[in-house]
Amino acid sequence: MNGVLTAFFETIQIVMHIYMWIIIASALISWIRPNPYNPIVRTLYSLTEPVYNAIRRVIPTTFGMIDIAPMIVLFTLILLNNLIARYAF
């Protein structure tokens, strides 16, 4: 049973790492005003905006032209990843 839990937590960590890279890519692409009809941009938008909107409902994340929702999500994922690494293994 221990091997199953280890595999489960490692899979969760891999998914979190992939999602962190998706958030970073989305934030970088948002700086250059991409074509909103590009399939890559639409995919990144559909993967990140639901999470950003959930955070924006709770915390005001826009300061001028800077949106800190991606940073909040990244810090939360890093914290969760560290908690899983510490307590699961």
N, C-alpha and C positions, 0 to 999 in steps of 0.2 A: 504494500500500500504506500510505503514511503516513496518508491520510485514513481508512482502515479502522481502523487502530489508535487514532487519535484518537477516532473515533466509539465504539469499544469501551470505551476508558477513560472517556469522558464518560458512557456508559451505566452503567458500574460506579459512577461517582461519584453519579449520580442515584439508583440503587438504594440506595446507602449512605445518602444523605440521607433518603430515604423511610423506611428502616429506623430511622434515628435518631429521626425523628418518631414512629414506632410505639413505640419504647422509651420516649420521653418521655410519650406518651399512656398507655401501660401503667403507668408509674410513678405518674403523677398519679391515674389511676383506682384504683390500689391503696390510695390513702390514704382513700378514702371507702367502702370495703366494698360494692362493687357487687353486683348480683344475678348469681350465677355462671351463670345460664341465659340471660342477655342475649346475643344473637348477636354484638354488638360486643365485649363482654367476652370471650366465648369465642374470637373471632377473634384479638384481641390476645394472649390467653393462649397460643393455639396457635402464634402467630408468635414469641413471645419466650421462653417457658419452655424449649424445647429448647436454646437458646443459654445461658440462665441455668444450666440443669442441667449442661451441659458445663463451665461455669466453676466451679460449686459442687463438682464432683467433684475439681477440681484445687486450688482455693483455698477456704478457709472464708470465706464472704462475709456471714455473719449476725453482727452485733454487737448483742446485745440484741434490740430490735425493728426494727433497721435492716438492710436487705439492700443491700449495695453492688454486687451483680452488675450492675444496670443501669448504674451509673457506670463499671464496668470495661469493659462492652461499648461504651458511648459513647466513652470515652477511646481504646479500641482502634480503633473506626471512624474517629475523628478523626485518629488517627495514620496509619492506612492511607490515608485520603483525602489527607492532606498528602504522604505518600510518593508516591502516584500522581500528584498534581499536580506535584510537584517533578521526578520522574524521567521521567514520560511526556510531558510537554509541554515 
